[in-house]
Amino acid sequence: MKTLPLLTLVAFGPLLYSCGNSSVGLNEPDFNRVWSASPSAAPEGEAMRAASRAQALQLATRRMNALAPSFSIVAPYASNAAAECSALAMAMLDSGLPVAMQTEVKGNVMRFIPEYADYVVLREAHRNPSLAATLPGNYKQALNKARRIVADVCARHASAYDRAVALHDYLALHTRYDAGLGMTARADAVSRLLADGRAVCDGYAHAYALLLSMAGIENTFVIGKGDGTDHIWNMVQLNGHWVHVDVTYNDPRPDKKGRVMHTYFGMTDAMLAVNHSWNRSAVPSASSEALYHPFHSGRRFSTVPEMIRWASSVADKKEWSATVFIDSLRSCRSAAEVYARIERETAYGAHTLRHVSVDKSCRAAIYCTFRNH
């Protein structure tokens, strides 16, 4: 038996996933021709047959979603079974379901033994009382806490959009990014986050996926790059449209108590592509700007003074925060220019901007803390 080496990737912090960079990719033009050929040997036991590598991955995903301790798939030829096994294992790691994978090749039969992320276990335990009863103590605590969070959010919010925002906000407000967790995948990323509020991007993304699934909101992972380093985030289906949500990027660093941003909530492919990259053929497309948080919440303005007038009229607290989108700032070429424009255009009135966070890639969207006099 051999152990497939885990990838050590850095994504806005440490992460352990394959990001689709395996030498034999799922989009190779000839893989269907290779797989459709007759196998050179009969399968052993309950090994699954597939007509293509893509179908093999689908079969494997079903088994992993059912928490199968191991499963086998027939390769097209014994001579290429090792290469196929490696490519499939890398693709399975890309799915975010396992954090590690042991493999064994015998003839043309490939055996896979996954180590599952706790996200998968907790999601299935929520649906299966028998499984929930067998969970270890830290998993049971995480499941119970996740259920309380979802129940509270669903009681306070009726729409899927508002629930998705509230679950996002809970994680950002109760979690701090901790690069000290290291550069290896963690099977307990969600349990740790819910226990002590520490995570890197895999914890944020897995925890958000768990809460969304428990709230009945369809979602999936995206594994790619953020600002040039490997990263994982979520896609969520809201009002019939898919959008990108990156909780990690919306949680200020260093952590600021009570502050959460929404710059990366509800983004389209075009918006996110400024500083994120991913295999677009592997996930749904996102094209509706109507669900981008500043637009959906009515916080889109033509100019900075227009935004300040709005803030002055609606603020009912001494200090409050919001992510706003200002069309006139789109022409700015740097964060420094944005700051200068805001500073120049807000030196009046009874309203003061106490904090402004300008994202270097989405210059028209800014996170502000307002202070009423």
Residue pairs with C-beta under 8 A, 6 or more apart in sequence:
1 102
1 103
1 104
2 102
2 103
2 104
3 100
3 102
3 103
4 86
4 89
4 90
4 100
4 101
4 102
4 103
6 16
6 93
6 99
6 100
6 184
6 185
7 16
7 17
7 18
7 93
8 14
8 16
8 183
8 184
9 15
9 16
9 17
9 18
9 19
9 229
9 230
10 183
10 229
10 230
11 17
11 200
11 201
11 225
11 226
11 229
11 230
11 231
11 232
12 200
12 201
12 226
12 227
12 229
12 231
12 248
12 249
13 177
13 179
13 200
13 201
13 248
14 179
14 181
14 182
14 183
14 184
14 200
15 185
15 200
15 201
15 202
15 230
15 231
15 232
16 99
16 183
16 184
16 185
16 186
16 202
17 93
17 94
17 96
17 185
17 202
17 223
17 230
17 232
18 90
18 91
18 93
18 94
18 223
19 94
19 223
19 224
19 225
19 230
19 278
20 26
20 91
20 94
20 223
20 224
20 279
20 282
22 86
22 87
22 90
22 91
23 87
24 31
24 83
24 84
24 86
24 87
25 87
26 53
26 54
26 57
26 87
26 91
26 282
27 281
28 53
31 52
31 53
31 54
32 51
32 52
32 53
32 54
34 76
34 80
35 50
35 51
35 52
35 53
35 55
35 56
35 76
36 51
36 52
36 76
37 76
37 77
39 49
39 74
39 75
39 76
39 77
39 108
40 77
40 78
40 79
40 108
41 78
41 107
41 108
41 109
43 49
43 72
43 74
43 108
43 109
44 72
44 106
44 107
44 109
45 72
46 71
46 72
47 72
47 73
47 74
47 109
48 56
48 59
48 71
48 72
48 73
48 74
49 73
49 74
50 56
50 58
50 59
50 73
50 74
53 84
53 87
53 88
53 91
56 73
56 88
57 88
57 91
57 92
57 95
59 73
60 71
60 73
60 88
60 92
60 112
61 92
61 95
61 97
63 71
64 92
64 95
64 97
64 98
64 114
64 116
64 120
65 97
65 120
65 124
66 124
67 116
67 120
67 121
67 124
67 131
68 114
69 113
70 111
70 112
70 113
70 114
71 111
71 112
72 109
72 110
72 111
72 112
73 88
73 109
73 110
73 112
74 108
74 109
74 110
75 81
75 84
75 85
75 105
75 108
75 109
75 110
76 84
76 108
77 108
78 107
78 108
81 105
81 107
81 108
81 109
81 110
82 105
84 110
85 103
85 105
85 110
85 112
86 103
88 110
88 112
89 101
89 103
89 112
92 98
92 101
92 112
92 114
93 99
93 101
94 223
94 282
95 221
96 117
96 119
96 202
96 205
96 206
96 221
96 223
96 232
97 114
97 116
97 117
97 120
98 114
98 115
98 116
98 117
98 120
99 115
99 116
99 117
99 185
99 186
99 187
100 114
100 115
100 185
100 187
101 112
101 113
101 114
101 115
102 112
102 113
102 114
102 115
103 110
103 111
103 112
103 113
104 110
104 111
104 113
105 111
115 187
116 187
117 185
117 187
117 189
117 190
117 202
117 206
118 139
118 142
118 187
118 188
118 189
118 190
118 191
118 206
119 189
119 190
119 206
119 207
119 209
119 210
121 131
121 135
121 139
122 135
122 139
122 142
122 143
122 146
122 190
122 191
122 210
123 209
123 210
123 213
123 214
124 131
125 131
125 132
125 135
125 139
125 143
126 132
126 143
126 146
126 147
126 213
126 214
132 140
132 143
135 143
138 188
138 191
138 195
139 191
141 191
141 194
141 195
142 190
142 191
142 194
142 195
145 194
146 190
146 194
146 207
146 210
146 211
146 214
147 214
149 167
149 170
149 211
150 167
150 211
150 214
150 215
153 163
153 166
153 167
153 170
153 211
153 215
154 163
154 215
156 166
157 163
157 165
157 166
160 215
160 216
160 217
160 238
160 239
161 238
161 239
161 291
161 296
163 215
163 217
164 212
164 215
164 217
164 236
164 238
164 245
165 262
165 265
165 293
167 208
167 211
167 212
167 215
168 208
168 245
168 247
168 250
168 260
168 262
168 265
169 260
170 211
171 193
171 204
171 207
171 208
171 211
171 247
171 251
172 247
172 250
172 251
172 260
172 261
173 258
173 259
173 260
174 197
175 193
175 197
175 198
175 199
175 203
175 204
175 207
175 251
176 197
176 198
176 251
176 254
176 255
177 199
177 200
177 248
177 251
177 253
177 255
178 198
178 199
178 200
179 200
181 192
181 198
181 199
181 200
181 203
185 202
186 192
186 202
186 203
189 199
189 200
189 202
189 203
189 206
189 207
190 203
190 206
190 207
190 210
192 198
192 199
192 203
193 199
193 203
193 204
193 207
194 207
199 207
200 248
201 226
201 231
201 232
201 233
201 248
202 232
204 247
204 248
204 251
205 221
205 232
205 233
205 234
205 247
205 248
208 219
208 234
208 245
208 247
209 219
209 220
209 221
209 234
212 218
212 219
212 234
212 236
213 219
217 236
217 237
217 238
218 236
218 237
219 234
219 235
219 236
219 237
220 234
220 235
220 283
220 284
221 232
221 233
221 234
221 235
222 232
222 233
222 234
222 235
222 244
222 278
222 283
223 230
223 231
223 232
223 278
224 230
224 231
224 232
224 276
224 277
224 278
224 279
225 231
225 276
225 277
225 278
226 233
226 246
226 248
226 249
226 275
226 276
227 275
227 276
227 361
231 248
231 276
233 244
233 245
233 246
233 247
233 248
233 249
233 264
233 276
234 244
234 245
234 246
234 247
235 242
235 243
235 244
235 245
235 283
235 284
235 286
236 242
236 243
236 245
237 243
237 284
238 266
238 291
239 290
239 291
241 286
241 287
241 288
241 290
241 291
242 283
242 284
242 285
242 286
243 265
243 266
243 267
243 268
243 286
243 288
243 291
243 292
244 264
244 266
244 267
244 268
244 269
244 271
244 272
244 276
244 286
245 264
245 265
245 266
245 267
246 264
246 267
246 272
246 276
247 264
249 261
249 263
249 264
250 260
250 261
250 262
250 263
250 264
250 265
251 260
251 261
252 259
252 260
252 261
252 357
252 367
258 321
259 321
259 367
259 369
260 321
261 323
261 357
261 367
262 293
262 294
262 297
262 323
262 367
263 293
263 323
263 359
263 362
263 365
263 366
263 367
264 272
264 362
265 292
265 293
265 323
266 291
266 292
266 293
266 295
266 296
267 286
267 292
268 286
268 287
268 288
268 289
268 292
269 280
269 285
269 286
269 287
270 287
271 289
271 292
271 362
272 286
274 361
274 362
275 360
275 361
289 295
290 296
292 325
293 299
293 323
294 300
294 323
294 324
294 325
294 365
295 325
297 322
299 307
299 310
299 322
299 323
299 324
299 325
300 324
300 325
300 326
300 327
301 307
301 310
301 324
301 325
301 326
301 327
302 326
302 327
302 328
303 326
303 327
303 328
303 345
304 326
304 328
304 329
304 341
304 342
304 345
304 346
305 345
305 346
307 324
307 326
308 345
308 346
308 349
308 351
308 353
309 349
311 322
311 351
311 368
311 370
312 349
312 350
312 351
312 372
315 351
315 370
315 372
317 372
318 371
318 372
319 354
319 369
319 370
319 371
319 372
320 369
320 370
321 355
321 367
321 368
321 369
321 370
322 367
322 368
322 370
323 365
323 366
323 367
323 368
324 365
324 366
324 368
325 364
325 365
325 366
326 364
326 366
327 364
328 341
329 338
329 341
329 363
329 364
329 366
330 363
330 364
332 338
332 341
332 363
334 360
334 363
335 358
335 359
335 360
335 363
338 358
338 363
338 366
339 356
339 358
342 353
342 356
342 366
346 352
346 353
350 372
350 373
351 370
351 371
351 372
351 373
352 370
352 371
352 373
353 368
353 369
353 370
353 371
354 369
354 370
354 371
355 367
355 368
355 369
356 366
356 367
356 368
356 369
357 366
357 367
357 368
358 366
359 365
359 366
359 367
